Structures are given as C-alpha cells and as structure tokens.
Amino acid sequence: MSGTGRRDKGQRAKSGKPRPGTGGHGRRRLAGKGPTPPAYLRPGHPAQRRAAASGTAAAGTAGSRKAAPPRGAARAADRDSASPERSATARSGAPGRSGAAARSGAVGSPAAGRAGASGRSGPRGQAAARASGVPETVAGRNAVAEALRAAVPSVALYVAHGRGADGRIRDAIELAADAGLPVIETGHADLDRLTDGAIHQGVALRVRPYEYAAPGDLPARAEAAGQAALIMALDGVTDPRNLGAVARSAAAFGAHGILVPARRSAGVTAGAWKASAGALARVPVARAANLVRTLASYQEAGLFAVGLDAAGEVSVAEMPVADAPVVLVAGSEGRGLSRLAAARCDLIARIPVAAGTESLNAAVAAGIAMYEVARQRAAR
C-alpha cells in the first residue's frame, strides 16, 4: 500500500488534483518510429514477396533481385521523398506501371487507388506525380468544379459520405455525371490519404495522366498540314499556368505544338488544363530529354530557332525568318534564356516595351511572338 501511495503522490499536484500530462512532449516522451513503409518494403508481407519474386524490389534495378531492406532502412527510404524515382515507385507499387493500370486501380475504390498510382495534392506528392506521370488529385469544392467545367481529362470523382447535400459538391457531381465520370462515395480518412493531407472539403477529383507527344511529331504535324512549322519551346518555365496560357495562344495563332524539357520545367497538370481553357486538347505538348539537342535536331530538319530576349538583335515584328519553319524559344521570367539555349538559336529577337518596364511574363511574350509570326505569314 505504501508503494501505491507514493506513486499517487507523485502523480498529483499540491492541491491534490491529478497532475496534467505532457501529451507526449515531456523529457521522457516516446520516440517516433517514422512513417510506415509501403507494403512491398515490409519484410514478410505478401506484396514484398511478390515484388522480390518479380525482380521489382525497392531498389528498382532492372534484372536484379535483392532481399528486402531492414525496416529501419525502409523508413529512411520512405522519408526521402525528394527523389521522383522513389516517389513513383512507392506510389505505384512497381516501377514502370502504365497509365491504364493506374486508372483501373483508381476507379475501383479508394483503397485500390492507394494501392495503385494514386495522385497526391501535397507539394511533395504533386511534384512526384508530375515527374512519374501518375494521376494527380484536385482537392476542394471550387477547384474541383472549375476543373470539371474546364473539361480536364479525369478518372473519377471522390465524395465524402454525407456531403452530397452541399450545393457546390452537388454541382460537381452533376458535372461529373454529364462527363460520364464515376462518382465514388468514400470516407474522410480515405480522402485525406488520397489528397496527401490537403484541405479537400469532402471532394477530390483524380486527373488522368497527360500523354506527351514525341518532339519529332511536332514538325511532322506541320508537314502533314502542308504548312510552315511554328513550334513554341519553353526553357525553364516552371509554372503550369504559364504552360496552359501558352497553349491557349498557340491554338489561337496556329502553332503546331509546344516543346518543354523533361526536367526542371512545368508539365501538363490540372492547373495547366484550367489555364488553357481546353486548348491543350488541340495543341500537342512534347517533352524533350535535352532541349538544346532537340533544337539542334530541328535545325537539321530545316527549322530556324529564334530565341526571345530583351537584348535581341531585331524586333519580333522584323524577324526575317517568320515565313520559314521556325521554333520560338522563350525563357523563364527571372532567368530568361539559358546560356546553352541562347547559343543554339539562329537569331535572338526582342519585344519592344516601354523604358523602365520589367520583363514580360513568359506566357505573354510567347503569345506576342506567335502572333507576330502568324501576322507576317498572313501578310506575305
């Protein structure tokens, strides 16, 4: 009894009331074990045995089979979410999963979507989704409704239990039904996992991965139409909304496609689709493993490369090659054209602006340059 009394005394304040706890934040707090590794990294799990048997273990090396790493190593690898390769592998269950397989897993149920290549709305998850080509997720009532109105290619609409009575969510359900999309009712916990903890307000939309064209398809598209090629290349433009705005201008001025680098550049995401107002359905976007080498191959095929820079030799209104097959190259707002891309261009053109004015937005500059090419071609 004396021992019990001492323990009770140590747990009570001088007033005799129970001493409040620390909530796990005191000196003797428990140490966390880190995030739970994916199923295919857990030793003894059926998914891990299947991955080891098929040669697609966590290391991701083709043609080799490795034993599952220790649990601590799996947690360390799971924390290293900065690597797109790791993120793509962890979310898809196996490297190289096709878009069709990811879509089939998404439509069945939220659990199937998580086991497959589920899109994420968090910053790290969305970056990995863009890098790996898996579906991403649009979260929030207004964002989902806008994406559906913009006809963003989607896989399925997820709605939390009991939220169908909300006016804006009901509008999203009607838009999804009109577009023939499956509407899946799920729990808040499943939506939290699907959106990577983003504020979803009870609704989320899975966006279909974009199918990029090959760089060589863009000049071939112009040749098939019997026209001089007009291609817009973006060098280091990282905002998807700028890419969408460029696509809108490209569709308006008859461009045959947009070329973007595969790395350190914006891709076709839900934000790009919304900014394009549907133009991305008409203008193909190609990804180049190396932008400078692709420009060189275009030049060998007879295209002129014209860079856009404030220090250009001629004005865009006086480009001598406007009526010839041309690829326009626009850089990012802050950095402009990279040194290698500028050196590769046959000509550097400028857009005259008022003195003291800052550099133009990349999408605005691209739109002006494409308009000038279209105007000069029509005049000649």
GINOR-V365880 format. One record per run of one state. SS is the DSSP state (H for helix, E for strand, - for the rest). FROM is the first residue (numbers start at 1). LEN is the number of residues. If there is no record, write none. Layout:
SS&FROM&LEN, SS&FROM&LEN
//
This chain:
-&1&1, H&2&9, -&11&1, E&12&1, -&13&5, E&18&1, -&19&20, H&39&3, -&42&4, H&46&9, -&55&16, H&71&9, -&80&4, H&84&9, -&93&6, H&99&10, -&109&1, H&110&6, -&116&7, H&123&10, -&133&3, E&136&4, -&140&1, H&141&9, -&150&4, E&154&7, -&161&6, H&167&12, -&179&3, E&182&5, -&187&1, H&188&7, -&195&8, E&203&5, -&208&5, E&213&1, -&214&1, H&215&10, -&225&5, E&230&6, -&236&4, H&240&13, -&253&4, E&257&5, -&262&8, H&270&7, -&277&2, H&279&3, -&282&3, E&285&4, -&289&2, H&291&10, -&301&3, E&304&5, -&309&5, E&314&2, H&316&3, -&319&7, E&326&7, -&333&3, E&336&1, -&337&2, H&339&6, -&345&2, E&347&4, -&351&11, H&362&18, -&380&1
//
